Amino acid sequence: MFDDLKENLKTQFSSLWDNLQEQDWFLTLREQYEVLPQATQKALIFGGIALVVLFLALIPFGNYMSASDFIVSFEDERNLTREFLKASADGDIPNLPPAMTETTLKSQIQQVLNRNGLKETQISEFKVSNDKPGYAPKVASVVGVEVPLKSLNVKQIKDIGFALQSIRDTVLSEVQIDVSSEDDHYYDVIYTVKNIALPPLPKTEEESDNNSRNRRRSRRTGN
């Protein structure tokens, strides 16, 4: 089987070489190469060999780097999970913020805009932006909203930004500012607000035992 594969590769290479020699550009390059000094010809040969070797060496190196990145990411996720579990068992961690619905997030954003006295003409339609930021854990759930606003002055940009950043259990992940096309004394701004929530932590053995005891007590009380 190996011999057949070897012969097949030889045949394909020979056919490719024959076709290559018939190309005009190849003949031109060959003529230019033959008139070069011998030292230059050797330098080109060694340079070509070095490029081929480098290309072949980069293939496993690229695979190695991808594998290393995956291992680092896996270890980070594993260590983060261990730290959460340990903190939960020690009672050192509060309840994690619950995932927020898109409707709830939009409602809280609208309240911020109302408190800052924006007109309806300054508020464009909200857009969903649920893409996960690079810093968010893979297991996290993300609910995000883009908030396009028109014709803001500098004070409004600052005040609304601080107010949006203060919404509980959310992050102001991005702010895009452009000069207004209607009046260059004002700005069009797109705020992106995201709720990044982790799934509930698994119960420890101690919590499971306590829940079992509580259920048994409830049954006895009911009887």
Number of C-alpha atoms within 10 A of each C-alpha: 5 7 8 9 10 10 11 12 12 12 12 11 12 12 11 11 11 11 10 13 12 10 10 10 11 12 13 10 10 12 11 10 14 10 10 11 9 11 8 12 14 12 11 13 11 12 12 12 12 12 12 12 11 11 12 11 11 12 10 11 12 11 11 12 11 12 12 12 12 12 12 12 14 12 12 13 15 12 12 13 13 12 12 16 17 14 13 17 15 9 9 10 12 8 9 12 15 14 18 18 13 16 11 10 20 19 11 14 19 17 12 20 19 12 10 13 9 18 11 11 9 13 15 13 9 17 13 16 15 17 11 16 12 7 6 13 16 12 10 13 18 21 21 25 22 21 22 19 23 22 23 20 12 11 9 15 20 11 13 19 18 13 16 21 18 13 17 11 16 21 16 19 14 11 15 10 14 13 15 15 12 11 10 11 12 17 21 21 20 20 22 23 27 28 25 22 20 16 12 11 12 11 12 12 10 10 12 12 12 11 12 12 12 12 12 12 12 11 10 9 8 7 6
